[in-house]
């Protein structure tokens, strides 16, 4: 474990209610909560690993797998919902072959839903990392996802050729 992660755990003194901050610390450090962090937290806190898994799976903020390089946040707030967010989410799932909360096998995309992105006038809306895309239809969304995927593939090829 790195010093930052360990530092947070060294301060753990067995107080009730410390599990959530420990899990947040692990996720902030790793980007998700790996099995080794769960074992470590169990060891320092005395909380059984099964109980820790129960907390992780109960709260949607925690992830047991790394996120993709590109995080898609599909808005499912009121404005997006009434303008077709369900169809937008289904289109993403179909196009990428994943469900909400999953990451594509190539590690490129992770799909999550959010309660509101704050761009209601552009509904339905998604964010891909920090880029906002609105007024989406299934057709425009498929084109967007394919364009992003091609861009990422070109970036990988360029990076690969520079490292040789």
C-alpha positions in Angstrom: 0.0 0.0 0.0 1.2 3.5 -0.7 2.1 6.0 2.0 -1.0 8.1 1.4 -3.4 5.2 1.7 -1.5 3.7 4.7 -1.4 7.1 6.4 -5.2 7.2 6.5 -5.3 3.7 7.9 -2.6 4.4 10.5 -4.9 7.0 12.0 -7.6 4.3 12.3 -8.2 3.7 16.0 -11.2 1.4 15.9 -13.8 4.1 16.1 -17.3 3.1 15.0 -18.3 4.6 11.6 -14.7 4.7 10.2 -15.3 2.1 7.5 -16.8 4.5 5.0 -13.9 6.9 5.2 -11.4 4.0 4.9 -13.2 2.8 1.8 -13.3 6.3 0.4 -9.6 6.6 1.0 -8.9 3.3 -0.8 -11.1 4.3 -3.7 -9.5 7.8 -4.0 -6.1 6.2 -4.1 -6.7 3.3 -6.5 -9.7 4.6 -8.4 -11.7 1.6 -7.1 -11.4 -0.7 -4.1 -9.2 -3.7 -5.0 -9.3 -7.0 -3.1 -6.0 -6.3 -1.4 -7.4 -3.0 0.1 -10.4 -4.9 1.5 -8.0 -7.4 3.1 -5.9 -4.6 4.5 -8.9 -2.7 5.9 -10.3 -5.9 7.4 -6.9 -6.5 9.1 -6.6 -3.1 10.6 -10.2 -2.6 11.6 -11.2 -6.2 12.6 -14.3 -5.9 10.4 -14.8 -9.2 8.4 -14.2 -9.0 4.7 -17.7 -10.2 4.0 -19.1 -7.2 6.0 -16.9 -4.8 4.1 -18.1 -6.3 0.8 -21.6 -5.8 2.0 -21.0 -2.1 2.6 -19.2 -1.7 -0.8 -22.1 -3.3 -2.7 -24.7 -1.4 -0.8 -23.4 2.1 -1.7 -23.3 3.0 -5.4 -20.4 5.3 -4.8 -18.0 2.4 -4.4 -16.5 0.4 -7.2 -14.9 -3.0 -7.1 -13.4 -2.7 -10.6 -11.4 0.0 -12.2 -13.2 2.5 -14.4 -12.5 2.8 -18.1 -10.3 5.6 -19.5 -13.6 7.3 -20.6 -16.3 7.6 -18.0 -19.8 8.0 -19.6 -22.2 9.6 -17.2 -25.7 9.4 -18.6 -28.1 11.8 -17.0 -31.4 10.4 -15.8 -32.7 13.5 -14.1 -36.2 14.8 -14.7 -35.6 16.8 -17.9 -33.5 14.0 -19.4 -35.9 11.3 -18.3 -38.9 13.0 -20.0 -36.9 13.5 -23.2 -35.8 9.9 -23.5 -32.8 9.2 -21.2 -34.0 5.5 -20.9 -33.6 5.1 -24.7 -30.2 6.9 -24.6 -28.9 4.6 -21.8 -30.2 1.5 -23.7 -28.5 2.7 -26.8 -25.2 3.1 -25.0 -25.5 -0.4 -23.5 -26.3 -1.8 -26.9 -23.5 0.1 -28.7 -20.8 -0.7 -26.2 -22.1 -4.2 -25.1 -22.2 -3.2 -21.4 -24.7 -2.4 -18.7 -24.8 0.5 -16.3 -22.0 0.2 -13.9 -19.9 -1.9 -16.2 -16.7 -1.3 -18.2 -16.0 -2.5 -21.7 -13.6 -5.4 -22.0 -11.0 -3.1 -23.7 -11.1 -0.9 -20.6 -12.1 2.1 -22.7 -15.6 3.0 -21.5 -17.4 2.8 -18.2 -21.1 3.6 -18.1 -22.8 5.2 -15.1 -26.1 7.1 -14.6 -26.3 10.3 -12.6 -29.3 12.1 -11.1 -28.5 15.4 -12.9 -25.7 16.9 -14.9 -27.1 20.4 -14.8 -27.6 20.9 -18.5 -31.4 20.5 -18.6 -31.8 22.7 -21.7 -29.7 20.2 -23.6 -31.7 17.1 -22.5 -31.1 14.3 -23.0 -27.4 14.7 -22.0 -24.3 12.6 -21.4 -20.9 13.5 -20.2 -17.8 11.6 -21.5 -15.2 12.5 -18.9 -15.5 16.3 -18.8 -17.1 16.7 -22.3 -20.9 17.4 -22.3 -23.0 16.1 -25.2 -26.7 17.1 -25.5 -29.8 17.0 -27.6 -29.0 13.3 -28.2 -30.9 10.8 -30.3 -30.1 7.1 -30.6 -28.6 7.8 -34.1 -26.5 10.9 -33.0 -25.4 9.0 -29.9 -24.2 6.0 -31.9 -22.2 8.3 -34.2 -20.7 10.1 -31.3 -19.6 6.9 -29.5 -18.1 5.5 -32.7 -16.2 8.8 -33.3 -14.9 8.8 -29.8 -13.8 5.2 -30.2 -12.0 5.9 -33.5 -10.3 8.9 -31.9 -9.1 6.8 -28.9 -7.8 4.1 -31.3 -5.8 6.7 -33.2 -4.4 8.1 -30.0 -3.3 4.6 -28.9 -1.6 3.9 -32.3 0.2 7.3 -32.1 1.3 6.7 -28.6 2.4 3.2 -29.4 4.5 4.3 -32.4 6.2 7.1 -30.3 7.2 4.6 -27.6 9.0 2.3 -30.0 
